[in-house]
């Protein structure tokens, strides 16, 4: 376990202790599963992923697209301008 309270565990050990790891994750622990010392998967409660709904994300993307439209320039003209 590192300083932040995140646990790192190898794939073999994770396979053998999956049930207890899921219990720990459901209580708020973050568990990185490693393969040959490199992080390959994260086991967590999923609560931190519940911030925005799909509708909220779509609305955010539409707002970004609306803000980024600067005029009627075609993509070709913008590319040619960038090459000068």
N, C-alpha and C positions, 0 to 999 in steps of 0.2 A: 504494500500500500504506500502511495506517495504522500507528500505533505498535504495535498488538497483533499485527501480522503478517497481518492480514486484508486481502485484495486486493479492491478495488472495480473492476469493469470494466463497460463499457457493453454493451448487447445486441448491437450490430453487431460489435464486436471479439470478444465472447464466441463469437458464431457462427463467426467466422473462425478462432478459436484453441481450439475446444472440446476437441479431442484433448489438447492440451498442458495445458489447464485441468483436465481429468479426471485426468491424470497427477499434477499438483500436488496436487489434492484427495486422491488416494489416498495421498499421502505425508504428509497431515496438515494441509495448508493449508485455510483457509476462504476461499471466493471468493464475494463478493456480486456478483450481476449486477444492474445498475441500468438503469432506463429514465427518461430525462430527469432524471438525478441522484438518483432515489429508488430505494431497495432494493426489488427485486421477487422475487428468488430467491436461495437460498443453495446453493452447491455445496460439499459436504464429503464426507469419507470414509464417513460413516454409522456409524463406530465409536462415536461418542458417543451414538447413538440405541439402542444395544443393551443398555442398562441392565436393563430389566425385560421379562419375557415377558408375553404376554397373560394367562396364568394368574395371575401376580403382580399385575398391574393389577386384575384382577377381584377377587382376594382383598382388595386394598387398598380398593377401592370398597365391598365388603361390610362391611368393618370400619368404614369411615366411616359407612355407613348405620346399622349397629348402634349405634354410639356416639351418633348424633344422635337416635335415637328416645327421646323423653323421657316418653312416656305414651300414653294412649288418646285424647287430644284429637283431635277432627276438624279438618280443614283449615279448615272454615267457622268453627268456634269460635275457632281461633287468629287468623284474619283479623279477626273481630269484636272480639276482645280487643285487637288491634293498633290498631284504629280508635278506641278510647276514649281 
